[in-house]
Amino acid sequence: HMDAFADREPARLSGGQKQRVAIASVLAIEPKVLILDEATSMLDPKGRREMIAVVRELKAELGDELTVLSITHDIEEAASADRVVVMNDGVLAENGTPAEIFTGADQLRAFGLNVPFAEMLKAKLTERGVVVPTTYQTTESMVDWLWQSISKK
């Protein structure tokens, strides 16, 4: 989606645009693995959403031809992954699906990590006596559940 910027000086591109150009340049050599190290850390919320969307589009388009390894401290970003690997002082601490990893909120906090918003919301609602889903919920699925719960009343 960068054709409109082909004649622009690279220094005048936004952070998200620069990252798109960088990803495109790497993809030009058709790698089997794309490693992103804190790819969204310097972006504003809109740029972050766009970058995550670009990576999802690539993965959907290329499927098993491309493995994406994203190194991030952003729990919400990690929560949308197929698998999550938690490192603690360079040692593998956890490895599993987001559902397996993020339901262990206390363990994540022990590693100095945050808990996804949906899991924090479930905990707060439970403290107030609300019966919430016991299965792992993404933010989107938690919003859907809340909407359905409110709509029934």
Phi and psi in radians as a Rosetta constraint file:
Dihedral C 1 N 2 CA 2 C 2 CIRCULARHARMONIC -1.930 0.35
Dihedral N 2 CA 2 C 2 N 3 CIRCULARHARMONIC 0.154 0.35
Dihedral C 2 N 3 CA 3 C 3 CIRCULARHARMONIC -0.942 0.35
Dihedral N 3 CA 3 C 3 N 4 CIRCULARHARMONIC -0.685 0.35
Dihedral C 3 N 4 CA 4 C 4 CIRCULARHARMONIC -1.147 0.35
Dihedral N 4 CA 4 C 4 N 5 CIRCULARHARMONIC -0.249 0.35
Dihedral C 4 N 5 CA 5 C 5 CIRCULARHARMONIC -1.893 0.35
Dihedral N 5 CA 5 C 5 N 6 CIRCULARHARMONIC 0.215 0.35
Dihedral C 5 N 6 CA 6 C 6 CIRCULARHARMONIC -1.018 0.35
Dihedral N 6 CA 6 C 6 N 7 CIRCULARHARMONIC -0.568 0.35
Dihedral C 6 N 7 CA 7 C 7 CIRCULARHARMONIC -1.675 0.35
Dihedral N 7 CA 7 C 7 N 8 CIRCULARHARMONIC 0.024 0.35
Dihedral C 7 N 8 CA 8 C 8 CIRCULARHARMONIC -1.451 0.35
Dihedral N 8 CA 8 C 8 N 9 CIRCULARHARMONIC 2.489 0.35
Dihedral C 8 N 9 CA 9 C 9 CIRCULARHARMONIC -1.136 0.35
Dihedral N 9 CA 9 C 9 N 10 CIRCULARHARMONIC 2.310 0.35
Dihedral C 9 N 10 CA 10 C 10 CIRCULARHARMONIC -0.945 0.35
Dihedral N 10 CA 10 C 10 N 11 CIRCULARHARMONIC -0.607 0.35
Dihedral C 10 N 11 CA 11 C 11 CIRCULARHARMONIC -1.150 0.35
Dihedral N 11 CA 11 C 11 N 12 CIRCULARHARMONIC -0.318 0.35
Dihedral C 11 N 12 CA 12 C 12 CIRCULARHARMONIC -1.675 0.35
Dihedral N 12 CA 12 C 12 N 13 CIRCULARHARMONIC 0.118 0.35
Dihedral C 12 N 13 CA 13 C 13 CIRCULARHARMONIC -1.504 0.35
Dihedral N 13 CA 13 C 13 N 14 CIRCULARHARMONIC 2.645 0.35
Dihedral C 13 N 14 CA 14 C 14 CIRCULARHARMONIC -1.255 0.35
Dihedral N 14 CA 14 C 14 N 15 CIRCULARHARMONIC 2.952 0.35
Dihedral C 14 N 15 CA 15 C 15 CIRCULARHARMONIC -1.022 0.35
Dihedral N 15 CA 15 C 15 N 16 CIRCULARHARMONIC -0.774 0.35
Dihedral C 15 N 16 CA 16 C 16 CIRCULARHARMONIC -1.130 0.35
Dihedral N 16 CA 16 C 16 N 17 CIRCULARHARMONIC -0.662 0.35
Dihedral C 16 N 17 CA 17 C 17 CIRCULARHARMONIC -1.183 0.35
Dihedral N 17 CA 17 C 17 N 18 CIRCULARHARMONIC -0.707 0.35
Dihedral C 17 N 18 CA 18 C 18 CIRCULARHARMONIC -1.083 0.35
Dihedral N 18 CA 18 C 18 N 19 CIRCULARHARMONIC -0.715 0.35
Dihedral C 18 N 19 CA 19 C 19 CIRCULARHARMONIC -1.167 0.35
Dihedral N 19 CA 19 C 19 N 20 CIRCULARHARMONIC -0.653 0.35
Dihedral C 19 N 20 CA 20 C 20 CIRCULARHARMONIC -1.089 0.35
Dihedral N 20 CA 20 C 20 N 21 CIRCULARHARMONIC -0.746 0.35
Dihedral C 20 N 21 CA 21 C 21 CIRCULARHARMONIC -1.097 0.35
Dihedral N 21 CA 21 C 21 N 22 CIRCULARHARMONIC -0.740 0.35
Dihedral C 21 N 22 CA 22 C 22 CIRCULARHARMONIC -1.088 0.35
Dihedral N 22 CA 22 C 22 N 23 CIRCULARHARMONIC -0.766 0.35
Dihedral C 22 N 23 CA 23 C 23 CIRCULARHARMONIC -1.123 0.35
Dihedral N 23 CA 23 C 23 N 24 CIRCULARHARMONIC -0.749 0.35
Dihedral C 23 N 24 CA 24 C 24 CIRCULARHARMONIC -1.068 0.35
Dihedral N 24 CA 24 C 24 N 25 CIRCULARHARMONIC -0.709 0.35
Dihedral C 24 N 25 CA 25 C 25 CIRCULARHARMONIC -1.152 0.35
Dihedral N 25 CA 25 C 25 N 26 CIRCULARHARMONIC -0.616 0.35
Dihedral C 25 N 26 CA 26 C 26 CIRCULARHARMONIC -1.241 0.35
Dihedral N 26 CA 26 C 26 N 27 CIRCULARHARMONIC -0.738 0.35
Dihedral C 26 N 27 CA 27 C 27 CIRCULARHARMONIC -1.164 0.35
Dihedral N 27 CA 27 C 27 N 28 CIRCULARHARMONIC -0.383 0.35
Dihedral C 27 N 28 CA 28 C 28 CIRCULARHARMONIC -1.064 0.35
Dihedral N 28 CA 28 C 28 N 29 CIRCULARHARMONIC -0.465 0.35
Dihedral C 28 N 29 CA 29 C 29 CIRCULARHARMONIC -1.619 0.35
Dihedral N 29 CA 29 C 29 N 30 CIRCULARHARMONIC 0.112 0.35
Dihedral C 29 N 30 CA 30 C 30 CIRCULARHARMONIC 0.904 0.35
Dihedral N 30 CA 30 C 30 N 31 CIRCULARHARMONIC 1.052 0.35
Dihedral C 30 N 31 CA 31 C 31 CIRCULARHARMONIC -1.262 0.35
Dihedral N 31 CA 31 C 31 N 32 CIRCULARHARMONIC 2.774 0.35
Dihedral C 31 N 32 CA 32 C 32 CIRCULARHARMONIC -1.519 0.35
Dihedral N 32 CA 32 C 32 N 33 CIRCULARHARMONIC -0.402 0.35
Dihedral C 32 N 33 CA 33 C 33 CIRCULARHARMONIC -2.285 0.35
Dihedral N 33 CA 33 C 33 N 34 CIRCULARHARMONIC 2.325 0.35
Dihedral C 33 N 34 CA 34 C 34 CIRCULARHARMONIC -2.025 0.35
Dihedral N 34 CA 34 C 34 N 35 CIRCULARHARMONIC 2.045 0.35
Dihedral C 34 N 35 CA 35 C 35 CIRCULARHARMONIC -1.834 0.35
Dihedral N 35 CA 35 C 35 N 36 CIRCULARHARMONIC 2.112 0.35
Dihedral C 35 N 36 CA 36 C 36 CIRCULARHARMONIC -1.967 0.35
Dihedral N 36 CA 36 C 36 N 37 CIRCULARHARMONIC 2.074 0.35
Dihedral C 36 N 37 CA 37 C 37 CIRCULARHARMONIC -1.848 0.35
Dihedral N 37 CA 37 C 37 N 38 CIRCULARHARMONIC 1.837 0.35
Dihedral C 37 N 38 CA 38 C 38 CIRCULARHARMONIC 0.912 0.35
Dihedral N 38 CA 38 C 38 N 39 CIRCULARHARMONIC 0.805 0.35
Dihedral C 38 N 39 CA 39 C 39 CIRCULARHARMONIC -1.102 0.35
Dihedral N 39 CA 39 C 39 N 40 CIRCULARHARMONIC -0.372 0.35
Dihedral C 39 N 40 CA 40 C 40 CIRCULARHARMONIC -1.926 0.35
Dihedral N 40 CA 40 C 40 N 41 CIRCULARHARMONIC 0.060 0.35
Dihedral C 40 N 41 CA 41 C 41 CIRCULARHARMONIC -1.137 0.35
Dihedral N 41 CA 41 C 41 N 42 CIRCULARHARMONIC -0.522 0.35
Dihedral C 41 N 42 CA 42 C 42 CIRCULARHARMONIC -1.787 0.35
Dihedral N 42 CA 42 C 42 N 43 CIRCULARHARMONIC 0.225 0.35
Dihedral C 42 N 43 CA 43 C 43 CIRCULARHARMONIC -1.762 0.35
Dihedral N 43 CA 43 C 43 N 44 CIRCULARHARMONIC 2.664 0.35
Dihedral C 43 N 44 CA 44 C 44 CIRCULARHARMONIC -1.285 0.35
Dihedral N 44 CA 44 C 44 N 45 CIRCULARHARMONIC 2.944 0.35
Dihedral C 44 N 45 CA 45 C 45 CIRCULARHARMONIC -0.949 0.35
Dihedral N 45 CA 45 C 45 N 46 CIRCULARHARMONIC -0.703 0.35
Dihedral C 45 N 46 CA 46 C 46 CIRCULARHARMONIC -1.133 0.35
Dihedral N 46 CA 46 C 46 N 47 CIRCULARHARMONIC -0.806 0.35
Dihedral C 46 N 47 CA 47 C 47 CIRCULARHARMONIC -1.083 0.35
Dihedral N 47 CA 47 C 47 N 48 CIRCULARHARMONIC -0.645 0.35
Dihedral C 47 N 48 CA 48 C 48 CIRCULARHARMONIC -1.098 0.35
Dihedral N 48 CA 48 C 48 N 49 CIRCULARHARMONIC -0.837 0.35
Dihedral C 48 N 49 CA 49 C 49 CIRCULARHARMONIC -1.067 0.35
Dihedral N 49 CA 49 C 49 N 50 CIRCULARHARMONIC -0.720 0.35
Dihedral C 49 N 50 CA 50 C 50 CIRCULARHARMONIC -1.116 0.35
Dihedral N 50 CA 50 C 50 N 51 CIRCULARHARMONIC -0.750 0.35
Dihedral C 50 N 51 CA 51 C 51 CIRCULARHARMONIC -1.121 0.35
Dihedral N 51 CA 51 C 51 N 52 CIRCULARHARMONIC -0.771 0.35
Dihedral C 51 N 52 CA 52 C 52 CIRCULARHARMONIC -1.091 0.35
Dihedral N 52 CA 52 C 52 N 53 CIRCULARHARMONIC -0.704 0.35
Dihedral C 52 N 53 CA 53 C 53 CIRCULARHARMONIC -1.119 0.35
Dihedral N 53 CA 53 C 53 N 54 CIRCULARHARMONIC -0.706 0.35
Dihedral C 53 N 54 CA 54 C 54 CIRCULARHARMONIC -1.081 0.35
Dihedral N 54 CA 54 C 54 N 55 CIRCULARHARMONIC -0.784 0.35
Dihedral C 54 N 55 CA 55 C 55 CIRCULARHARMONIC -1.132 0.35
Dihedral N 55 CA 55 C 55 N 56 CIRCULARHARMONIC -0.709 0.35
Dihedral C 55 N 56 CA 56 C 56 CIRCULARHARMONIC -1.093 0.35
Dihedral N 56 CA 56 C 56 N 57 CIRCULARHARMONIC -0.735 0.35
Dihedral C 56 N 57 CA 57 C 57 CIRCULARHARMONIC -1.061 0.35
Dihedral N 57 CA 57 C 57 N 58 CIRCULARHARMONIC -0.780 0.35
Dihedral C 57 N 58 CA 58 C 58 CIRCULARHARMONIC -1.042 0.35
Dihedral N 58 CA 58 C 58 N 59 CIRCULARHARMONIC -0.804 0.35
Dihedral C 58 N 59 CA 59 C 59 CIRCULARHARMONIC -1.124 0.35
Dihedral N 59 CA 59 C 59 N 60 CIRCULARHARMONIC -0.714 0.35
Dihedral C 59 N 60 CA 60 C 60 CIRCULARHARMONIC -1.145 0.35
Dihedral N 60 CA 60 C 60 N 61 CIRCULARHARMONIC -0.688 0.35
Dihedral C 60 N 61 CA 61 C 61 CIRCULARHARMONIC -1.248 0.35
Dihedral N 61 CA 61 C 61 N 62 CIRCULARHARMONIC -0.746 0.35
Dihedral C 61 N 62 CA 62 C 62 CIRCULARHARMONIC -1.662 0.35
Dihedral N 62 CA 62 C 62 N 63 CIRCULARHARMONIC -0.308 0.35
Dihedral C 62 N 63 CA 63 C 63 CIRCULARHARMONIC 0.945 0.35
Dihedral N 63 CA 63 C 63 N 64 CIRCULARHARMONIC -2.243 0.35
Dihedral C 63 N 64 CA 64 C 64 CIRCULARHARMONIC -1.272 0.35
Dihedral N 64 CA 64 C 64 N 65 CIRCULARHARMONIC -0.124 0.35
Dihedral C 64 N 65 CA 65 C 65 CIRCULARHARMONIC -1.278 0.35
Dihedral N 65 CA 65 C 65 N 66 CIRCULARHARMONIC -0.281 0.35
Dihedral C 65 N 66 CA 66 C 66 CIRCULARHARMONIC -2.367 0.35
Dihedral N 66 CA 66 C 66 N 67 CIRCULARHARMONIC 2.230 0.35
Dihedral C 66 N 67 CA 67 C 67 CIRCULARHARMONIC -1.803 0.35
Dihedral N 67 CA 67 C 67 N 68 CIRCULARHARMONIC 2.251 0.35
Dihedral C 67 N 68 CA 68 C 68 CIRCULARHARMONIC -1.895 0.35
Dihedral N 68 CA 68 C 68 N 69 CIRCULARHARMONIC 2.130 0.35
Dihedral C 68 N 69 CA 69 C 69 CIRCULARHARMONIC -1.943 0.35
Dihedral N 69 CA 69 C 69 N 70 CIRCULARHARMONIC 1.966 0.35
Dihedral C 69 N 70 CA 70 C 70 CIRCULARHARMONIC -1.954 0.35
Dihedral N 70 CA 70 C 70 N 71 CIRCULARHARMONIC 2.069 0.35
Dihedral C 70 N 71 CA 71 C 71 CIRCULARHARMONIC -1.654 0.35
Dihedral N 71 CA 71 C 71 N 72 CIRCULARHARMONIC 2.100 0.35
Dihedral C 71 N 72 CA 72 C 72 CIRCULARHARMONIC -2.670 0.35
Dihedral N 72 CA 72 C 72 N 73 CIRCULARHARMONIC 2.697 0.35
Dihedral C 72 N 73 CA 73 C 73 CIRCULARHARMONIC -1.781 0.35
Dihedral N 73 CA 73 C 73 N 74 CIRCULARHARMONIC -0.065 0.35
Dihedral C 73 N 74 CA 74 C 74 CIRCULARHARMONIC -1.396 0.35
Dihedral N 74 CA 74 C 74 N 75 CIRCULARHARMONIC 1.866 0.35
Dihedral C 74 N 75 CA 75 C 75 CIRCULARHARMONIC -1.101 0.35
Dihedral N 75 CA 75 C 75 N 76 CIRCULARHARMONIC -0.687 0.35
Dihedral C 75 N 76 CA 76 C 76 CIRCULARHARMONIC -1.118 0.35
Dihedral N 76 CA 76 C 76 N 77 CIRCULARHARMONIC -0.663 0.35
Dihedral C 76 N 77 CA 77 C 77 CIRCULARHARMONIC -1.146 0.35
Dihedral N 77 CA 77 C 77 N 78 CIRCULARHARMONIC -0.787 0.35
Dihedral C 77 N 78 CA 78 C 78 CIRCULARHARMONIC -1.126 0.35
Dihedral N 78 CA 78 C 78 N 79 CIRCULARHARMONIC -0.574 0.35
Dihedral C 78 N 79 CA 79 C 79 CIRCULARHARMONIC -1.133 0.35
Dihedral N 79 CA 79 C 79 N 80 CIRCULARHARMONIC -0.333 0.35
Dihedral C 79 N 80 CA 80 C 80 CIRCULARHARMONIC -1.617 0.35
Dihedral N 80 CA 80 C 80 N 81 CIRCULARHARMONIC 0.049 0.35
Dihedral C 80 N 81 CA 81 C 81 CIRCULARHARMONIC -1.387 0.35
Dihedral N 81 CA 81 C 81 N 82 CIRCULARHARMONIC 2.874 0.35
Dihedral C 81 N 82 CA 82 C 82 CIRCULARHARMONIC -1.290 0.35
Dihedral N 82 CA 82 C 82 N 83 CIRCULARHARMONIC -0.708 0.35
Dihedral C 82 N 83 CA 83 C 83 CIRCULARHARMONIC -2.406 0.35
Dihedral N 83 CA 83 C 83 N 84 CIRCULARHARMONIC 2.667 0.35
Dihedral C 83 N 84 CA 84 C 84 CIRCULARHARMONIC -2.229 0.35
Dihedral N 84 CA 84 C 84 N 85 CIRCULARHARMONIC 2.323 0.35
Dihedral C 84 N 85 CA 85 C 85 CIRCULARHARMONIC -2.067 0.35
Dihedral N 85 CA 85 C 85 N 86 CIRCULARHARMONIC 2.168 0.35
Dihedral C 85 N 86 CA 86 C 86 CIRCULARHARMONIC -1.828 0.35
Dihedral N 86 CA 86 C 86 N 87 CIRCULARHARMONIC 2.158 0.35
Dihedral C 86 N 87 CA 87 C 87 CIRCULARHARMONIC -1.838 0.35
Dihedral N 87 CA 87 C 87 N 88 CIRCULARHARMONIC 2.462 0.35
Dihedral C 87 N 88 CA 88 C 88 CIRCULARHARMONIC -2.286 0.35
Dihedral N 88 CA 88 C 88 N 89 CIRCULARHARMONIC 1.946 0.35
Dihedral C 88 N 89 CA 89 C 89 CIRCULARHARMONIC 0.923 0.35
Dihedral N 89 CA 89 C 89 N 90 CIRCULARHARMONIC 0.740 0.35
Dihedral C 89 N 90 CA 90 C 90 CIRCULARHARMONIC 1.384 0.35
Dihedral N 90 CA 90 C 90 N 91 CIRCULARHARMONIC 0.106 0.35
Dihedral C 90 N 91 CA 91 C 91 CIRCULARHARMONIC -2.012 0.35
Dihedral N 91 CA 91 C 91 N 92 CIRCULARHARMONIC 2.402 0.35
Dihedral C 91 N 92 CA 92 C 92 CIRCULARHARMONIC -1.114 0.35
Dihedral N 92 CA 92 C 92 N 93 CIRCULARHARMONIC 2.066 0.35
Dihedral C 92 N 93 CA 93 C 93 CIRCULARHARMONIC -1.825 0.35
Dihedral N 93 CA 93 C 93 N 94 CIRCULARHARMONIC -0.692 0.35
Dihedral C 93 N 94 CA 94 C 94 CIRCULARHARMONIC -2.540 0.35
Dihedral N 94 CA 94 C 94 N 95 CIRCULARHARMONIC 2.635 0.35
Dihedral C 94 N 95 CA 95 C 95 CIRCULARHARMONIC -2.680 0.35
Dihedral N 95 CA 95 C 95 N 96 CIRCULARHARMONIC 2.097 0.35
Dihedral C 95 N 96 CA 96 C 96 CIRCULARHARMONIC 3.068 0.35
Dihedral N 96 CA 96 C 96 N 97 CIRCULARHARMONIC -2.962 0.35
Dihedral C 96 N 97 CA 97 C 97 CIRCULARHARMONIC -1.302 0.35
Dihedral N 97 CA 97 C 97 N 98 CIRCULARHARMONIC 2.827 0.35
Dihedral C 97 N 98 CA 98 C 98 CIRCULARHARMONIC -0.950 0.35
Dihedral N 98 CA 98 C 98 N 99 CIRCULARHARMONIC -0.683 0.35
Dihedral C 98 N 99 CA 99 C 99 CIRCULARHARMONIC -1.063 0.35
Dihedral N 99 CA 99 C 99 N 100 CIRCULARHARMONIC -0.721 0.35
Dihedral C 99 N 100 CA 100 C 100 CIRCULARHARMONIC -1.224 0.35
Dihedral N 100 CA 100 C 100 N 101 CIRCULARHARMONIC -0.677 0.35
Dihedral C 100 N 101 CA 101 C 101 CIRCULARHARMONIC -1.379 0.35
Dihedral N 101 CA 101 C 101 N 102 CIRCULARHARMONIC -0.806 0.35
Dihedral C 101 N 102 CA 102 C 102 CIRCULARHARMONIC -1.466 0.35
Dihedral N 102 CA 102 C 102 N 103 CIRCULARHARMONIC -0.123 0.35
Dihedral C 102 N 103 CA 103 C 103 CIRCULARHARMONIC -1.410 0.35
Dihedral N 103 CA 103 C 103 N 104 CIRCULARHARMONIC -0.203 0.35
Dihedral C 103 N 104 CA 104 C 104 CIRCULARHARMONIC -1.662 0.35
Dihedral N 104 CA 104 C 104 N 105 CIRCULARHARMONIC 1.127 0.35
Dihedral C 104 N 105 CA 105 C 105 CIRCULARHARMONIC -1.006 0.35
Dihedral N 105 CA 105 C 105 N 106 CIRCULARHARMONIC -0.731 0.35
Dihedral C 105 N 106 CA 106 C 106 CIRCULARHARMONIC -1.107 0.35
Dihedral N 106 CA 106 C 106 N 107 CIRCULARHARMONIC -0.700 0.35
Dihedral C 106 N 107 CA 107 C 107 CIRCULARHARMONIC -1.134 0.35
Dihedral N 107 CA 107 C 107 N 108 CIRCULARHARMONIC -0.730 0.35
Dihedral C 107 N 108 CA 108 C 108 CIRCULARHARMONIC -1.074 0.35
Dihedral N 108 CA 108 C 108 N 109 CIRCULARHARMONIC -0.778 0.35
Dihedral C 108 N 109 CA 109 C 109 CIRCULARHARMONIC -1.093 0.35
Dihedral N 109 CA 109 C 109 N 110 CIRCULARHARMONIC -0.611 0.35
Dihedral C 109 N 110 CA 110 C 110 CIRCULARHARMONIC -1.104 0.35
Dihedral N 110 CA 110 C 110 N 111 CIRCULARHARMONIC -0.502 0.35
Dihedral C 110 N 111 CA 111 C 111 CIRCULARHARMONIC -1.501 0.35
Dihedral N 111 CA 111 C 111 N 112 CIRCULARHARMONIC 0.013 0.35
Dihedral C 111 N 112 CA 112 C 112 CIRCULARHARMONIC 1.422 0.35
Dihedral N 112 CA 112 C 112 N 113 CIRCULARHARMONIC 0.350 0.35
Dihedral C 112 N 113 CA 113 C 113 CIRCULARHARMONIC -1.819 0.35
Dihedral N 113 CA 113 C 113 N 114 CIRCULARHARMONIC 2.719 0.35
Dihedral C 113 N 114 CA 114 C 114 CIRCULARHARMONIC -1.411 0.35
Dihedral N 114 CA 114 C 114 N 115 CIRCULARHARMONIC 2.980 0.35
Dihedral C 114 N 115 CA 115 C 115 CIRCULARHARMONIC -1.942 0.35
Dihedral N 115 CA 115 C 115 N 116 CIRCULARHARMONIC 2.491 0.35
Dihedral C 115 N 116 CA 116 C 116 CIRCULARHARMONIC -0.962 0.35
Dihedral N 116 CA 116 C 116 N 117 CIRCULARHARMONIC 2.571 0.35
Dihedral C 116 N 117 CA 117 C 117 CIRCULARHARMONIC -0.909 0.35
Dihedral N 117 CA 117 C 117 N 118 CIRCULARHARMONIC -0.772 0.35
Dihedral C 117 N 118 CA 118 C 118 CIRCULARHARMONIC -1.045 0.35
Dihedral N 118 CA 118 C 118 N 119 CIRCULARHARMONIC -0.685 0.35
Dihedral C 118 N 119 CA 119 C 119 CIRCULARHARMONIC -1.227 0.35
Dihedral N 119 CA 119 C 119 N 120 CIRCULARHARMONIC -0.655 0.35
Dihedral C 119 N 120 CA 120 C 120 CIRCULARHARMONIC -1.134 0.35
Dihedral N 120 CA 120 C 120 N 121 CIRCULARHARMONIC -0.727 0.35
Dihedral C 120 N 121 CA 121 C 121 CIRCULARHARMONIC -1.104 0.35
Dihedral N 121 CA 121 C 121 N 122 CIRCULARHARMONIC -0.758 0.35
Dihedral C 121 N 122 CA 122 C 122 CIRCULARHARMONIC -1.023 0.35
Dihedral N 122 CA 122 C 122 N 123 CIRCULARHARMONIC -0.753 0.35
Dihedral C 122 N 123 CA 123 C 123 CIRCULARHARMONIC -1.107 0.35
Dihedral N 123 CA 123 C 123 N 124 CIRCULARHARMONIC -0.768 0.35
Dihedral C 123 N 124 CA 124 C 124 CIRCULARHARMONIC -1.156 0.35
Dihedral N 124 CA 124 C 124 N 125 CIRCULARHARMONIC -0.715 0.35
Dihedral C 124 N 125 CA 125 C 125 CIRCULARHARMONIC -1.140 0.35
Dihedral N 125 CA 125 C 125 N 126 CIRCULARHARMONIC -0.698 0.35
Dihedral C 125 N 126 CA 126 C 126 CIRCULARHARMONIC -1.081 0.35
Dihedral N 126 CA 126 C 126 N 127 CIRCULARHARMONIC -0.732 0.35
Dihedral C 126 N 127 CA 127 C 127 CIRCULARHARMONIC -1.020 0.35
Dihedral N 127 CA 127 C 127 N 128 CIRCULARHARMONIC -0.501 0.35
Dihedral C 127 N 128 CA 128 C 128 CIRCULARHARMONIC -1.657 0.35
Dihedral N 128 CA 128 C 128 N 129 CIRCULARHARMONIC 0.188 0.35
Dihedral C 128 N 129 CA 129 C 129 CIRCULARHARMONIC 1.509 0.35
Dihedral N 129 CA 129 C 129 N 130 CIRCULARHARMONIC 0.144 0.35
Dihedral C 129 N 130 CA 130 C 130 CIRCULARHARMONIC -1.454 0.35
Dihedral N 130 CA 130 C 130 N 131 CIRCULARHARMONIC 2.317 0.35
Dihedral C 130 N 131 CA 131 C 131 CIRCULARHARMONIC -1.439 0.35
Dihedral N 131 CA 131 C 131 N 132 CIRCULARHARMONIC 2.012 0.35
Dihedral C 131 N 132 CA 132 C 132 CIRCULARHARMONIC -1.976 0.35
Dihedral N 132 CA 132 C 132 N 133 CIRCULARHARMONIC 2.841 0.35
Dihedral C 132 N 133 CA 133 C 133 CIRCULARHARMONIC -1.008 0.35
Dihedral N 133 CA 133 C 133 N 134 CIRCULARHARMONIC 2.469 0.35
Dihedral C 133 N 134 CA 134 C 134 CIRCULARHARMONIC -1.549 0.35
Dihedral N 134 CA 134 C 134 N 135 CIRCULARHARMONIC -0.281 0.35
Dihedral C 134 N 135 CA 135 C 135 CIRCULARHARMONIC -1.438 0.35
Dihedral N 135 CA 135 C 135 N 136 CIRCULARHARMONIC 2.818 0.35
Dihedral C 135 N 136 CA 136 C 136 CIRCULARHARMONIC -1.093 0.35
Dihedral N 136 CA 136 C 136 N 137 CIRCULARHARMONIC 2.405 0.35
Dihedral C 136 N 137 CA 137 C 137 CIRCULARHARMONIC -2.198 0.35
Dihedral N 137 CA 137 C 137 N 138 CIRCULARHARMONIC 2.311 0.35
Dihedral C 137 N 138 CA 138 C 138 CIRCULARHARMONIC -1.299 0.35
Dihedral N 138 CA 138 C 138 N 139 CIRCULARHARMONIC 2.960 0.35
Dihedral C 138 N 139 CA 139 C 139 CIRCULARHARMONIC -1.034 0.35
Dihedral N 139 CA 139 C 139 N 140 CIRCULARHARMONIC -0.743 0.35
Dihedral C 139 N 140 CA 140 C 140 CIRCULARHARMONIC -1.107 0.35
Dihedral N 140 CA 140 C 140 N 141 CIRCULARHARMONIC -0.765 0.35
Dihedral C 140 N 141 CA 141 C 141 CIRCULARHARMONIC -1.224 0.35
Dihedral N 141 CA 141 C 141 N 142 CIRCULARHARMONIC -0.537 0.35
Dihedral C 141 N 142 CA 142 C 142 CIRCULARHARMONIC -1.202 0.35
Dihedral N 142 CA 142 C 142 N 143 CIRCULARHARMONIC -0.699 0.35
Dihedral C 142 N 143 CA 143 C 143 CIRCULARHARMONIC -1.075 0.35
Dihedral N 143 CA 143 C 143 N 144 CIRCULARHARMONIC -0.784 0.35
Dihedral C 143 N 144 CA 144 C 144 CIRCULARHARMONIC -1.027 0.35
Dihedral N 144 CA 144 C 144 N 145 CIRCULARHARMONIC -0.785 0.35
Dihedral C 144 N 145 CA 145 C 145 CIRCULARHARMONIC -1.088 0.35
Dihedral N 145 CA 145 C 145 N 146 CIRCULARHARMONIC -0.789 0.35
Dihedral C 145 N 146 CA 146 C 146 CIRCULARHARMONIC -1.064 0.35
Dihedral N 146 CA 146 C 146 N 147 CIRCULARHARMONIC -0.777 0.35
Dihedral C 146 N 147 CA 147 C 147 CIRCULARHARMONIC -1.069 0.35
Dihedral N 147 CA 147 C 147 N 148 CIRCULARHARMONIC -0.772 0.35
Dihedral C 147 N 148 CA 148 C 148 CIRCULARHARMONIC -1.118 0.35
Dihedral N 148 CA 148 C 148 N 149 CIRCULARHARMONIC -0.691 0.35
Dihedral C 148 N 149 CA 149 C 149 CIRCULARHARMONIC -1.127 0.35
Dihedral N 149 CA 149 C 149 N 150 CIRCULARHARMONIC -0.728 0.35
Dihedral C 149 N 150 CA 150 C 150 CIRCULARHARMONIC -1.238 0.35
Dihedral N 150 CA 150 C 150 N 151 CIRCULARHARMONIC -0.695 0.35
Dihedral C 150 N 151 CA 151 C 151 CIRCULARHARMONIC -1.129 0.35
Dihedral N 151 CA 151 C 151 N 152 CIRCULARHARMONIC -0.491 0.35
Dihedral C 151 N 152 CA 152 C 152 CIRCULARHARMONIC -1.283 0.35
Dihedral N 152 CA 152 C 152 N 153 CIRCULARHARMONIC -0.332 0.35
